[in-house]
Amino acid sequence: MTDPLIGVLALQGGVVEHRASLERAGARTRLVRRTAQLEGLDGLVLPGGESTTMSKLLDIGGMLGPLRGMLADGLPAFGTCAGLILLAREVLDTRADAHSLGALDITVRRNAFGRQVDSFETDLAVTGVTDGEDAAPVHAVFIRAPWVEGVGEDVSVIARVSDGGAAHGAVVGVRQGPVLGISFHPELTGDDRLHRHFLDIVAGQA
Ligand code: GLN
């Protein structure tokens, strides 16, 4: 099989780092700024950044409808931080005019950790990534991150904060079929295991 072609939504946010992680993990990549660039993709990464800005740019560019349709038809997607927010069905603490794509049957709260601490780092177990007994935990960087407050019955929780602090137990990773969403920034640590996991999902091998 040829290497999968993965789009990186490139309207705003951490585009370059995701592209580098995907290429190290063995994918071909395409930066996606217009609807036509969605065509032929095997999967799409929605990076971190600012979800209401990305929502506005998706709307202005006429991409909301086509992207919703492709996700409903089963396009694999991987959203991180703002990208997780964009993929959600319901978003709390956002602007009234913000749109989301509804590919994950979850309720997320924007900037949820802000009440405790704006940005922080911690180690996490992630289902599908750190399952092996000897696997190192994922070092997770949270930057004004959302958390997941509600999940539908088809959604699996794959990661929770487990540091014993004020946010202990918060859901920060979910999967629904071929759609993966996490609250943190795997593209900033040089650990490509989450990107490789997404490519395995794209290949139907996870
Ligand atoms: N707080 C940002 C938002 O709403 C997300 C932060 C991030 O992606 N690092 O959209």
Boltz pocket constraint, residues with backbone or C-beta under 6 A from the ligand:
constraints:
  - pocket:
      binder: B
      contacts: [[A, 47], [A, 48], [A, 49], [A, 50], [A, 51], [A, 52], [A, 80], [A, 81], [A, 82], [A, 83], [A, 85], [A, 110], [A, 111], [A, 143], [A, 144], [A, 145], [A, 146]]
      max_distance: 6.0
